[in-house]
């Protein structure tokens, strides 16, 4: 059997109670060509079989005492042994050549951050919200940080399967550990001061579980409320409007 070529990309998965989602992401990662150099699952205190399932899949498990996605991402990137990192949510699936796309995108020296184009799907395909998510990648910085938009700022979120050079991430001290949500957008803002952000026109499929739970109108209202509070300087306490959905 010919060994599958490996990329220079580590996949970091921040997770908590993702037993239901993990079989899908495990199968997805197994089909990637080239394969990741390593997969690091950073657990934030799961009470289900998440750690057991991820361990059986061959993922490197890091159990983090402090909870919160920002802290988990920081720990995963710190543990990575590769120059490039892709942060993948447990409910998101990458295209088969995703890691080759990551390497090509970051080969451009002026680019510090990239992400894929998410399509929300699961109970049904959420075309409207998916289109709005694509649009706000551009209109968000145009309205809120126009001086940075012209320098290459695009607002990416966790569902974009964001990727970056490990050295650049560490140079800006990673995600703000005090932020429980919007840490991804905040990272875009700080990394953009070093270079441009690229939205890659390739689809990643991500779960619509929040929209299925809340409904489209409520979900988009929550997204907007959290985003506007962050834009005007509020970083803490936003998670009270953004409860976990598993």
N, C-alpha and C positions, 0 to 999 in steps of 0.2 A: 504494500500500500504506500502511495506517495504521501509524504507528510504535507499537511496543509501549511502554506506559507503564513508567517506571522508578521503582524504589523509592529510598529513602534508605539502603539496606542494601548494604554491601560483603560479599561472600562471601570468606572466607580459607580456603584449602585447604593445610594442611601435608602435604607428600608426600615420599616417597622410594620409588623403584622401583615406581610404580603404573601401569605401562604397561597391564596387563590391566584395571584398574578404570576408568581415565580415560574411555574411550569412553562408558561408562554414565553417569558423572557429567556429562560434557559434554552429552549428549543431555537429561539431566534439567534442567540449568540452562537450556538453550535453551528449554525448555517452560514455564519459570516466568512467571507473570503476576500482578503486575508483575515485570519483569526486575530483576536486581541492578544497582546503580549501577556496580559494577565487580567483577571476579573476580581475586583475587590468589592465585597459586599460589606457595607458598614451598617451594623445593626444598632438601632436606637432603643433597644429594650423590648423586642418582640415577645408577645405572650403566646404566640401560636408556633407552628412548625417552620417558620421562615428560615431560621439558622440551620436547622437540620436539612432542609431541602437544598439550600444554597451550598452547604458543605458537601452534600452528596453529588452535586453537579460539578464539584472541583473548584468552586470559587474560594478565594482566600477570604476568610471571615475575620472582620475586625469588630469587636464588641466595644461600643463607645459608652462610657458612663453618662456623659452629658447628652441630653436629648436635643433634637432640633436639626433640621435638614442642613443648615449652614455649618453647624459644628460637625455633622457627619461628613459632609463634602470636604471640609478642611482636613479632617482626619484621613479620609481616603486618598486625597491628593498627596498628603505628607507621606503616606505609606507606599505610594506608587514608585516603581523603579524605572519608569520610562520617561522619555522627553515629552510625550503628548498624552493628554487625558481627555476622555469623553465621559461626561456625567449622564448616566442613563437612569431614568425612573423605572421602577419595576413593572409599571403598566404600559411601557412604551416599547415598540418594536422597530428596529432599524432595517433599512434596505440591505441586501446581501453584501454590497460593495461599500458599505458605509465607512469602514476604516480606511479604505483607499481614498475615499472622498475627503476624510479628515486630513490625511497626509498631504493631499494635493492642495487643499485650501490653506493649510498652515505653512506650505512651502513658500508662499508669498511673504517676504520678510516684514512688510508693513501691516500685516494682519495679525491681530492678537486674539481674536475670538470668533467662533463660528457656531452655527446651529442649523438644524434641518427645518423643514416646513411641516408642522404637525397637522395631521388629519384626525379629528376626534371621532372615534367610532367605537362600537361595542353593541349596545342595545339597538342603536341605529347610527347612521352616519350623520354627523352634525355639520352640514355644509355651511349654514349661516354663521355659527360661532367660529368654525375653522377659518372662514373668509375674514371675519372680523379680527381674529388673532393675527392673521397674515397682515392685514391692513394696519393694525396698531403698532406693528414692528416699525413702520415708517411714520405714521402720523403722530405717534406718541412723542418721539424726539423732535419732530418738526414743531409741535406745539409747545413742548415743555423745555427742550434744550436745543433750540435751533442752531446755536453757535457750535454745538458738538455734532449735530446732524451733518453739517457740511464737512466736518472732520472725519466722518465715517461712523457715527453712532447709530446703531439699530438696537431696539429693545427686544432682547430674547428672554424667554422664560424656560423653566425646567423642562416643559414638554417639548422644547426644541432639541433636546439631547445636545446640550451645549458642549463645545470642545475648545481646547486651548493648549498652549505650551505650559508645562508644569512650572518652568522657571518664571514665566510672566505672572502666573497665578500667585506664586509665592512672593514675587516682587511687590505686589499690591496687598500683601497680607491676607489673601484669600477672601472668602465670604465673611461678612460682618457677623461674628458669632452671637451678637445680641438680637439679630433679626430672625424671626421664626417663619416669616414668609417675605416675599419680594427681595430675598437675598440675591436671587439670580439677576434681576434687573439692576440692583445696586452694583453688582459685580460688573455688568456691562458698562455702567457709567464710569467706574474707576479704571477699568482696562482700556476704555476708549481714549483715555489721555495718553496712552502709549502707542496707539495704532487704531486700525479700523476693525469694524465688526461686520461679518458677512452672514446674511441669511441665504443658505444654500437652497436652490429650488429643487430639492428632492424630498419626497414624502417620508415621514415617519408616522406610524399609526399609534395613537395613544388613546387610552381609555376615556370614554365619555361618562365615567361613573359619577362625577360631580354634577354634571348636567342632568343625568338620569335621576339623581337623588333630589336636586333642588329645582329642576325645571330650567329651561333656557333663559327666561327673563330674570329670574332670581339669580342664577349663576352669573350672567353678564353684569347685573347690578353689583354683585359682590366683587367681581373682578375690577369693575370701574371704581368702586368706592375705595378698595385697597390701593389701587394704582394712583388715584388722585391724592390720597393721604400721603403716600410715599413721595409723590412729586413735589408736595409742598412741605417736605421736611420731616414728616412723622415716620419713624422707623420701628418703634416698639408698640406692642399692643394690637397690631393689625390682625393677628391670628384669632382674636376674639370674634371676628366676622367670618372666619375661614376654618370651620371645623373639619376634622378628619372625616374622610369617607372611605370605608373599606368594604 
